């Protein structure tokens, strides 16, 4: 069974500024909680591109590092990009990032579909901590984006 998370945030900036920030893999660590132990292993360019592979460690549980490899599978300049897990803690991970200019700023929407391994045990793990932890990560990102763009 696939699980999903959807988030929406209004960013009070122009589309070029928001796209420049969100499409730079170098900013991933800025919007990831410290407790996740996020460590990028790949040399990162200024801008993402379709086909880009990003390799990193993340330590979401008990400070145990997990190897994670994602691929940027789709990029449409100033509209959206998609990252998909190639290797890592999920049986399936597909994350869509959408940006849309509005009169108030930029509306950012994220849609994540994910599946855990281990059948029924994965369902239990999702209910007990995975879903909550993913919510915490997205809440943290929301707060950081607010600080960076909406409190000026």
WONORPE-V344495 format. One record per residue. N is the residue number from 0. NEAR is the number of other ideal C-beta (glycine too) atoms within 8 Angstrom. Layout:
# WONORPE-V344495
n->[N;N]
near->[NEAR;NEAR]
This chain:
# WONORPE-V344495
n->[0;1;2;3;4;5;6;7;8;9;10;11;12;13;14;15;16;17;18;19;20;21;22;23;24;25;26;27;28;29;30;31;32;33;34;35;36;37;38;39;40;41;42;43;44;45;46;47;48;49;50;51;52;53;54;55;56;57;58;59;60;61;62;63;64;65;66;67;68;69;70;71;72;73;74;75;76;77;78;79;80;81;82;83;84;85;86;87;88;89;90;91;92;93;94;95;96;97;98;99;100;101;102;103;104;105;106;107;108;109;110;111;112;113;114;115;116;117;118;119;120;121;122;123;124;125;126;127;128;129;130;131;132;133;134;135;136;137;138;139;140;141;142;143;144;145;146;147;148;149;150;151]
near->[4;7;10;8;12;8;9;8;9;11;12;8;8;8;9;7;9;15;11;8;9;11;9;11;10;7;9;11;8;7;9;12;7;5;4;10;11;10;8;11;6;8;3;8;8;4;6;10;8;7;7;10;9;14;9;12;11;13;11;8;7;4;6;6;9;10;8;12;12;12;11;14;8;8;11;7;5;7;7;10;12;12;12;10;12;8;6;11;6;10;6;9;12;10;10;10;12;10;14;8;6;8;2;5;11;13;11;15;10;13;10;12;10;13;11;12;7;7;6;6;7;12;10;8;11;10;6;6;7;9;10;7;10;11;9;9;11;11;8;11;10;10;8;10;13;10;8;8;13;10;5;4]
